[in-house]
Every structure is written in C-alpha cells, then in structure tokens.
Amino acid sequence: MVYRAFFEDALGRLHAERRYRVFADLERDVTRFPHAVWRGPEGPRDIIMWCSNDYLGMGCHPAVTGAMVEAAGRYGAGAGGTRNISGNSHPVVQLEAELADLHGKAAALVFTSGWISNLAGISTIAGLIPDCVILSDALNHNSMIEGIRRSGRDKLIFRHNDLDDLEAKLRDLGTRPKLIVFESLYSMDGDIAPVAAIARLAKRYGAMTYLDEVHAVGLYGPRGGGIAEREGVMNEIDVIEGTLAKGFGTLGGYLAADAAIVDAVRSFAPSFIFTTALPPAVAAAATAAVRHLKRSGDERTRHARQVARTKQALTRAGLPVMDNPSHIVPLFVGDADRCKRASDLLLERHGIYIQPINYPTVERGAERLRITPTPHHSDQHIVALTAALCNVWQELDLPTEMHHQAQAAE
C-alpha cells in the first residue's frame, strides 16, 4: 500500500478548495514593530504586519525582552522536564502568583499554551463532577470543544450569546451539576459575551462558570484582567482561562480559580502532568508583561485609539468592516479564493501582511481579512493600509457589503 497517496489526496483537496494555508517567512524587528522583514521569492523586503495577535506589542517591550534575556542567563534555555520531574522553577511560581492576583483568585496554573490549558481545564473540571452537563456557546474555540470531548460528559450547545436559550437549557436540567463554558471575546467577529448576565444565570441555576479570556487579558479592565474585570464580575466567575501569547506578548496559557480547583487540575490532568514545563525565561518575560500592564494603562489607551481610527478610516472608505465593540477589525470577503488573492496582493504589491481567514476558522461563505491594529501602528500606517485595501478591493471586485454574516467556528 502506498500510504503517501492518502496525504497527497488530502492536501490536494485543500488546494482545490483554496484552503491550503501558506505561511509567510517573516522576521519581526524588535526595534521597529509592527515592521518586519518578509523573506519572499524575490528576496528580503520590509513589510508592515497588520494581523498579529501580539495586540499591544508587548513581545517587543524592553522590560519583557530584558526579563527573558536575564532569566535565560541565570536559568538556561529549557525547563528540564515536566514539573512532576523537575519541580517548579521559581519564575513559574512567581508568574502563577501574578496571574492569581490579576484575576482575584486564590491560585493559578500555567501551561505551555492556551490550547492546552483549555483542553486540560475543561476536561478535568467537568470530568471530576459526577453527572455534569456542559453548556457550551455555539462559537466556542476549537480548544474548548476538544476539552469538552475529552471530558466524556454530556453537552448542550446554546445559541451564540443567547441568554434566553441558555436559560431554557439550564432550567430543563434541573438539579444536575452544570458547567457553562464560554468566551468573553470571540476573536473572528470581535463580539463580546454578556459575561455579567451569564454569571447571574449560573448563580440562579446552580451552575459553575468557565470563562475563556484569551483575547481580552491585557487589553481590557483597569489592570488588564479582561472583560470580567472591566464589568466587575471576576469574583462571580469560577474559572478564568487566559493566554500569555496575545495581550502579554509571550507564550503559554493558564487557569485562575479557587485553590481546590487549580490543585485538582494540577493533580489529575494528563496534559499538565506529562508535558514539559514552561521555560523559566519565558515565564520571567510573561511575568514582566503582566506586572507592567497591571500598572500601566498607556498601552491600552493608545491601542483603543488606533483601533477606533482604523475602523473609522476603513468604514469611510466604503470597505465592509464587520461591526463590533472590540479591537478586532474584520473585513468581509465571502470567498476563499478571492480572500487568498487579496492577501497575496496586499503583501506582494503593498508590503502589507494580513493572513486570509478561511474555513474551518470561519464558516464557508464568511471568509475575511482580520486586521488587528496595535498601539505601534501610526496614523500614516492607517492611511497606507486604507489606500492599499481600496486598491485591492477595486482590482478584485470584492464586495462592499456583507451578504452573509456567518461567524467564527474555531
């Protein structure tokens, strides 16, 4: 049997559907973010990144890079193994203390990624509650879906951000143990969950709450604690999950909760027990980012200003900005092939990098370009972006209206 043919056939289908993902060879410039060097087919070229999840540019902040360099010099490059084998490196202990304080929780637990923290957290927490039913928002991230599957528990999917549907399902479950799993900010459409209202429903019907704040931590709230902090309801959410790889600009995921919940995940989750720990240098860099954003609101203020200016400029230019109240700026395209062609033209002709967003990240027919302004994008960058997009939209005859408002699936 020629096994290679199976993989070639699968890749062929992706190419035929224009869903094959091509990753640009990029070098970020720590001194000039959001500038980067694209190593394309015609050699190195300076470009502007417009789709990074390093939303505040903290990955280039001197306090963060300095902490990483200093810790690498003291502790080395790696963690030395799992925490069960090598123990807790002190920088990880410090990071977990900072994260617990950020969210007003008794304890926190760090993982190597947000994907792993969701997989471990949801599967372990629900798995340890007998007869638990998980209520999951219809647009929850893939990592949350995988955590639900791994738990082996019954699940009910409620319509996206629909409080009436959620309440009806909670009511029907009666006294069964319940875990509501949802995100605060959905990153492809940029819409925000009614976090406070969901917390109230959970209390009324005796449910636990698990909130994914990965696209909100660092960016919202007086100290960067996310949407729950902004709305003053962190103490009403049982488990807060976050990432260190977006607003905090480094790497890793985490859970913050009651000490018994955190200890249970630490003690029972295979994806924690058997995974090499976060390297000390990465933990030190993340701690520096968290500490800085707890006391500095300047990055959040400048970020919000540039997001508003970007949305305003693109909307005035007649481009199909998908309206939302967050920092995400999606431009509707609605076709996989033309979305990829638009991305290619922006990079090759205008030196602007925006990765196309196609199925399965969003539904078919909801393809888009997802723009993420940062505090480091200047007004001149916004003018150049607007002109480039108008040029590409005209050349490819792309839609100026949203014919299909489908939402994210991953």
Disulfide bonds with the S-S distance in Angstrom:
none
